[in-house]
Amino acid sequence: MTTPPVTAHDFFEAQSVLLKLKWIAGETGKNRLLEPTTAKYPGMALVGHLNFVHPNRIQVIGEAEIAYLSRLDKKEYEEAIRNLFTCDKTSAVIVANGRNITPDLIAAADKTSLALFSSSLPSPVVIDHLQYYLTRALAPRITVHGVYMEVMGMGVLITGESGIGKSELALELLSRNHRLIADDAVEFVRVGPDVIVGQCPTLLSDYLEVRGLGILDVRLMFGETAVRHKKKLHLIVRLETIQRQKMSKINRLESKQMTRAILDVEIPEVALFVGPGRNLAVLVETAIRAYILRMWGFDPLEDFMKRHQEHMNNAGPAHPARRDALAGEALRRARSKVD
């Protein structure tokens, strides 16, 4: 897991047009990081209004902050400016609301090599945009080997040992009108506490490598709708070879849902076994349908166990009409959770 480095210059290049930023002083501090790459909790206290007690990485000075500074006497004012520009936690200062920047602020920025920007936008708007940008720019990320696809609207990561048939399965899913996101190397980014988004590195976009066929351009072969750049991760499908000893130990009821941690987020995982006569594309689609039902709260195993318990309790099979009514009621309850 890594946190990408973002400097004051990177931030200015990305947000100068949107936030109407002007670089006033402190240009020698352009390589100062907005967040150390070793930060334990990336994104904490990155941007906010001027705060001397718990300094933000980007200190924003708005109307209230200007009014506060103007009420200080000369000695207190000079001490406040010195603390602002010498704080080791501060990476940049933005004066918002189109306020004029005084010469002492410019001199302090140049002296300490701390980037000083101005913006004509209101300070709450500046903070809101920066929080959105920095949350994504500094989000933890990791690269995973596998094929990432959108199947029935869900993000599916197909993993397995090299040569097991991941790319061939992706090709079959493409022929069934599903979409490729990334082949071989998938970059995952945690954009929320429990939200992982998978995306394709720019250099690999649109391409799929299949043994015996080489590099295929999926966009040209299957059309514009056959590829997309990113998608939230919902399910992991792990391909495994069939082994007689291992097959005998499989829990055929799958009573325990398997998960795999990616960036500290638990993602549901299913294992599919590769073997002659097994249509893996259909199995992947079925795994997605089962995942959607579980999201709705419908558990076929639980219904199966209840039906057999009812059979044992009544010492006889349930009436077909009663059985269908129970199944229909369970499905209605499941659908109501998303309606």
C-alpha positions, -999 to 999 in steps of 0.1 A, spaced: 0 0 0 14 34 -10 3 70 -8 13 90 -39 34 121 -33 16 154 -41 37 186 -39 26 222 -38 34 225 -75 12 194 -83 -16 209 -64 -13 243 -81 -12 226 -116 -43 205 -108 -65 232 -92 -53 266 -104 -80 270 -130 -109 256 -109 -100 276 -78 -87 307 -97 -54 304 -79 -25 328 -83 10 319 -70 20 351 -51 52 341 -33 73 312 -19 78 295 -53 111 280 -40 88 257 -19 71 241 -49 85 207 -40 72 207 -5 49 177 1 13 183 11 14 150 30 43 128 39 42 95 21 48 78 55 17 93 71 -2 68 92 -36 83 84 -34 101 50 -57 130 45 -60 139 82 -62 177 88 -51 185 53 -70 217 46 -91 241 66 -93 277 79 -64 292 97 -57 271 128 -27 278 151 -36 250 176 -39 221 151 -23 235 119 -37 222 86 -13 213 58 -30 239 37 -40 269 58 -69 290 43 -73 326 53 -108 340 48 -128 370 60 -129 358 97 -92 351 98 -83 385 83 -106 401 109 -89 382 137 -53 391 125 -63 428 121 -74 429 158 -40 418 171 -14 444 182 18 447 162 38 423 184 10 396 184 5 400 147 42 395 139 43 364 162 12 350 145 27 355 110 59 339 121 41 309 136 21 305 104 50 304 80 75 285 102 52 257 113 67 224 100 32 210 94 21 237 70 28 231 33 9 260 17 -12 291 26 -42 304 6 -57 338 10 -92 335 -3 -122 359 -9 -100 380 -33 -84 398 -3 -52 418 -9 -21 402 3 1 424 25 38 427 19 47 411 53 29 379 41 48 379 9 81 384 27 74 357 52 65 332 24 97 340 4 119 338 35 105 304 46 100 289 11 64 283 18 39 285 -12 15 315 -8 -15 315 -31 -45 338 -36 -80 329 -47 -110 351 -56 -134 324 -44 -149 323 -9 -129 303 16 -156 277 22 -157 270 -15 -119 267 -17 -119 242 13 -147 221 -2 -130 217 -35 -96 210 -19 -110 183 4 -126 165 -26 -94 168 -46 -69 158 -19 -90 129 -6 -86 112 -41 -51 125 -49 -37 111 -16 -59 80 -13 -40 48 -5 -35 26 -35 -21 -8 -44 -14 -27 -77 -28 -63 -79 -21 -89 -105 -53 -101 -123 -80 -91 -147 -106 -65 -137 -140 -65 -154 -174 -50 -151 -199 -79 -152 -236 -72 -150 -227 -37 -136 -204 -51 -108 -167 -47 -105 -151 -82 -106 -114 -90 -100 -104 -123 -116 -72 -137 -99 -53 -170 -101 -19 -183 -109 -2 -174 -142 -14 -194 -172 -46 -206 -155 -68 -188 -181 -78 -154 -167 -74 -136 -200 -93 -164 -219 -121 -160 -194 -120 -122 -199 -123 -128 -237 -153 -150 -232 -170 -124 -209 -163 -97 -235 -181 -119 -261 -211 -119 -237 -212 -81 -237 -194 -75 -204 -167 -48 -202 -129 -49 -196 -113 -25 -172 -77 -37 -168 -56 -67 -177 -26 -80 -159 -21 -51 -135 -50 -35 -117 -46 -3 -95 -69 -2 -66 -76 31 -47 -94 34 -14 -117 64 -19 -138 58 12 -137 39 45 -152 8 28 -150 18 -9 -123 4 -32 -122 16 -69 -102 -4 -94 -87 14 -124 -64 7 -153 -29 21 -156 -28 45 -185 -2 25 -205 -23 -7 -204 -57 9 -212 -78 -10 -238 -53 -39 -242 -57 -76 -234 -29 -102 -237 -40 -137 -246 -15 -165 -249 -13 -176 -286 -30 -144 -298 -7 -118 -284 -18 -83 -276 -54 -75 -285 -70 -40 -288 -103 -46 -271 -118 -12 -280 -111 -17 -317 -123 -54 -317 -154 -51 -295 -163 -14 -297 -163 16 -274 -187 1 -249 -165 -29 -243 -140 -10 -221 -142 15 -192 -115 31 -171 -126 25 -135 -152 8 -114 -160 1 -77 -148 -34 -66 -176 -57 -55 -164 -93 -59 -132 -113 -63 -132 -145 -83 -102 -168 -77 -95 -194 -103 -80 -227 -90 -70 -259 -107 -90 -290 -98 -72 -313 -74 -88 -346 -62 -76 -342 -26 -88 -306 -24 -121 -312 -41 -131 -337 -15 -126 -311 13 -148 -284 -3 -178 -273 16 -205 -277 -11 -230 -256 8 -206 -227 11 -221 -218 45 -191 -195 52 -186 -165 30 -150 -160 21 -134 -125 20 -101 -110 10 -86 -78 24 -76 -52 -1 -64 -19 14 -79 -30 48 -113 -34 32 -129 -69 32 -141 -79 -2 -163 -110 -9 -144 -138 -27 -155 -170 -45 -133 -198 -58 -140 -213 -92 -123 -245 -103 -109 -248 -138 -115 -280 -155 -127 -297 -187 -164 -289 -195 -167 -261 -170 -181 -229 -184 -164 -204 -163 -181 -174 -179 -215 -187 -169 -202 -195 -134 -189 -159 -130 -223 -145 -141 -240 -168 -116 -216 -157 -88 -225 -121 -96 -263 -129 -95 -258 -147 -61 -238 -117 -48 -266 -93 -58 -292 -115 -40 -270 -114 -9 -268 -76 -11 -306 -76 -11 -306 -98 20 -318 -130 3 -298 -161 14 -307 -193 -5 -288 -215 20 -309 -201 49 -341 -206 29 -329 -242 21 -322 -250 58 -355 -235 69 -374 -256 43 -358 -288 55 -363 -278 92 -400 -273 84 -401 -306 67 -387 -323 98 -409 -305 122 -440 -313 103 -429 -349 95 -439 -344 59 -433 -322 29 -447 -287 28 -476 -281 5 -463 -268 -29 -485 -237 -27 -472 -229 8 -436 -234 -3 -440 -211 -33 -456 -185 -11 -427 -186 14 -402 -182 -15 -422 -153 -30 -424 -135 3 -386 -139 9 -379 -124 -26 -403 -95 -20 -385 -87 13 -352 -88 -5 -363 -65 -33 -379 -40 -8 -345 -34 6 -333 -18 -26 -367 -3 -38 
